[in-house]
Amino acid sequence: MDEIRFKSPEEVHVYVKKLAERKREEDPAAEFWRVIREGARLFILVVAYLQYFIIDLTNQALTLPSTVFNVPALPAKHGLVLVFRFFT
């Protein structure tokens, strides 16, 4: 980086005015960090929406009524019956 040397207070004032006139949007580093910041915000927004969507789907699945069907798995001579639960 170049070292800046001032010989008088007037030169300092001129330099500060030139810095103040520069637009921040023209700086490539500022543009890079702006893109990174907006990308991170978009990513967080998408993750929050997906989390809300998945929680809503889970809640809907858990509130569905269920019915118990008895299905014999072996012949009746053993006397065993398996119970399967189907969600309707």
Protein Blocks (a to p, Z undefined) as FASTA:
>chain_A
ZZdddfbfklmmmmmmmmmmpcfklpmklmmmmmmmmmmmmmmmmmmmmmmmmmmmmmmm
mmpccddddddfbdfklopacdddddZZ
